[in-house]
Amino acid sequence: MSPTYRILGPVTVLGPAGPVRPAGQKQASVLAALLLSPNRVVPEDRLIDLTWGEQAPRSARGRLQVHVSDLRKLLGADVITRSSSGYAIEVGPGARDLDVFDAVVADARGLTGAAAVARLHEALELWTGTPLDGVSDELAELERPALVERRLAVVEELHELRIAEGQPAETVADLRKLVDEHPYRERLRAALMLALHRCGRAAEALEVYAQGHELLVSELGIEPGPALRDVQLRILRGEDQAPVTTVRPAELPLAARGFAGRANELAALDSGDDGVWVITGTAGVGKTALAVRWAHDARDRYPDGQLYVNLRGFDADDEPLSPTAALAQLLRALGASPSETDDQSGLFRSLLADRKALVVLDNARDAAQVLPLLPSTGRVLVTSRHRLGDLVARTGARSLALTQLPGHDSHALLTSALGADRVAAEPAAAAELAEVCGHHPLALRIAAANVGASIAATVAELRGDPLLALDGAELGAVATAFSLSYQALPADQQRLFRVLGIVPGPDFTPHAASALLDVGTGVATRLLRGLAAANLVEAHAPGRYRFHDLVRRYAEELGDEAEAWDRLFASYLAITDAAVAHLAKRIVTLPRDDQPGPSPVEFAGSAEAVAWLDVEAPNLVAALRRAAVSGPRPQVWYLADAVRRFFHDHGRRAEWLELTPVLLRAARRHEAPAAEALLHLTMGGAAFREGRHKDGIAHTTEAARASRACGWRECEASAVANLGSMLDWSGRLTEAVEHSRRAVELFRELGNPSGESHAMNSVSCHYRQLGRLAEARECLDESVALCRKESLSFWEAANLADLGSVLLALGDHQYAEHTLHLALELFRELGSRFGEATALNGLSAVHLARDDHDAARQAATEALECARQDGDQQAEAVALIRLGRATSGRQHLVRALEIAKRSGLRGLEAEASAALAHVLAVAHPTTARSHATTALAVARAGGFRLLEAEALLAVAAAESPEQAGHAVREALRIWHDTGHVTGAARATRALEDLTARS
């Protein structure tokens, strides 16, 4: 085997024993100098100059011979030859990484779109560091700049292609870094300008031009070249803008009832330009009310959507919403399904580029929370108790500071609340009421709600009440109004008001109030309505109430009842237990010291249960965060156990992964080893599904260790089973089989049918990948029977979906389709979008086997939508492969390959590469051959027998008829050996086609 060489990084020789670096700088310099002129004689004097420079010692010629001799020992005696004038190195085709780089780039330039992008990525991956690393300064100074220039030219070409392919947001960060590193390269600067412009950030693009212009004029005394000036002109003319998406969210909350006044502020917002507006003021002064009122009035000005996010900047009981969580919420509203691996901020800006949209960012803590959430166009309203001077300075935002109401606005508010006749009857008392309330909107509303027969009598009560300063003197009037309202409440309503301050989440229901007071739901509902009538709580949705955050703080000041918190948490736990009983049965549950209490809420089925969990999720998260600190324990671990499956299976894994580290630290602090094991288990599954495979495997491995250490065998079995699945996806089939078989044994010993079914499903998947189809079917038949006997709906659906794929391979297309439809119906009943995607992907494969490409495309498109709604990377990659095969769509297959490579999904990498080779075989055989070779290598390395056969067919598609025959016959042999009837039929048809062509 002839050696191959790397010079696009540290100078390295690759031989049968792996990579070898030359022994020292001089030897590396001699080798590199020869490799830069392959198959040509390099004069001895030139080798000496490049290795030692002008100060070469007298012994340099003798030392050169020694280095050549050592290199021959490393490379082979005949590789470097001697002539009368110097030395030459024999380098075969493709043996030098520089030659491979040039060939791949040339191939890419013969492609278009996503295929060209993928090929250029492959070329750049050949660069492993600084070119000619390890050689002499003389050689590096002479040869390195040309190599760097070749790479930069390709980098520029790649980013231009990505922008043309609709990926401007993804290129901006890379291009900024490149422009900083190479400020005089006008092509890079032009690409950055275009990318920013395509993201709707024209002002930033023009600023990039201005910076470049100043640099070129001041440093070099020249004007920018025509290409850079052309991009500037196109931006100024509004050309080359990004397409507009059609998703139009409408997320504004209800406008405050009886809003009055603030005419000057509303007029300022009306007359102002789009951009960022920061509305600031003290708590309760009406920031949100103003923003939401203006937003409703201006809806027609923003036809492309209105978005709203409560950033929880000053929530006393919960952490401020992180920019990542806020972006996820905004992107979901725009129809996107981001994962943790996405550039969420860039994607958000791209989706809103050049759109007339309105974004309300309510209750912001600081500029750092807001900056990633700013689109490049449209209007943004930010409300905050802080002035956010940094945000104003950095973005040029307009600032609108709210103070107490002027007299005429206070009069308008009281007129709205009390009626014009009553205010007109007591004008002096109304004016005095406004003065006593400090012209504070919230205080006025609360005071007005307590006016009885006479406004003057209410004023007298307020003047006789001592101020309760919650937040300094400026809020004394607000506290006085609270105090008056509170004092006027009946005793049972007073008690409810006090205990509601315990609730950590954003809102509460009559059931929560019932638990806090230990009274019936009917009584709690009546009391809540009384508090709403006094303006101390707001009914913001049917059956759901919330505090203004200032009122909440007042309630918290009045006292805390530990027993009430325990009852509330017990109620959350009981209702959650009742809800999750309608979902897929958990394989493992945390052992409990006592049985759950009766649930005050009953659910008719899984749809009602999921709806309740979806609405209550923020409250459950807030309750778990508080309980992690203050208890009750062990109930906090029980609730985490109960709710984890919902977060995992319903597209809320990112939220779960934000919460679980808090719970894990608490479990360690309070020495709860079983809870630690469980949390590692759930974090592992969530991380893996989010595409963080190393984290997923690490957490799951720790779950197995921790559960084994504390003697919790059910959790150990579940962790071992999960590891089997993870190792399968990661291309470690031999280890996967060992883990899954061990899990089956453990679950059988424990008498856990749900876990046994899960583990048997994993074993069947490993068998299928290994080509042991008969054993896979036997395993699945047994598992389906077990699920039906034990009423395990989710695992019945999962096993039916995998059985459908095995039946397809075995040639029973009709039964496969029937089985997959059964799985699809079950998954839809359970509300599992991931399951739907899995079944639809299987149905797409059945349609492909029948050459019904329209049906295959439809099923794959539905699967892709389900996978993206769930956020599952594996299911998304499979759907993209099915869609790519159904439509011969390179872009789908390139995206699937990117996901597979990034996530370490080796089996899917092989499948996507093989499918891409088929699509490119006719028009781009060289590229197709490269993908097919990759698919074959990956499949063989991972032991994926069926994918090996698929890759062999891909190899055949890219080869000449003479060479293709061997690959097809080898694929046919594998499919015959494994009993893969559908594959064998494909290979037979391929052989017949080859025979006909020859």
HUBELTA-V432601 format. One record per helix or strand of 2 or more residues. SS is the DSSP state (@ for helix, = for strand). FROM is the first residue (numbers start at 0). TO is the last residue. Records with the same first field share a line. If there is no record, write none. Layout:
SS: FROM-TO ; FROM-TO
This chain:
=: 3-5 ; 11-14 ; 17-20 ; 41-42 ; 79-81 ; 85-88 ; 274-279 ; 305-309 ; 357-361 ; 378-383 ; 397-400 ; 507-508 ; 537-540 ; 543-545
@: 24-34 ; 43-54 ; 59-74 ; 96-107 ; 112-123 ; 136-163 ; 167-180 ; 185-197 ; 201-219 ; 225-235 ; 262-270 ; 286-296 ; 298-300 ; 322-332 ; 343-351 ; 366-370 ; 388-394 ; 406-417 ; 419-424 ; 426-435 ; 440-448 ; 454-462 ; 472-487 ; 490-499 ; 509-516 ; 520-532 ; 548-556 ; 561-579 ; 605-629 ; 634-648 ; 652-668 ; 672-688 ; 692-708 ; 712-728 ; 732-749 ; 752-769 ; 772-789 ; 792-808 ; 812-829 ; 832-848 ; 852-869 ; 872-886 ; 889-902 ; 905-919 ; 924-941 ; 944-957 ; 960-977 ; 980-996
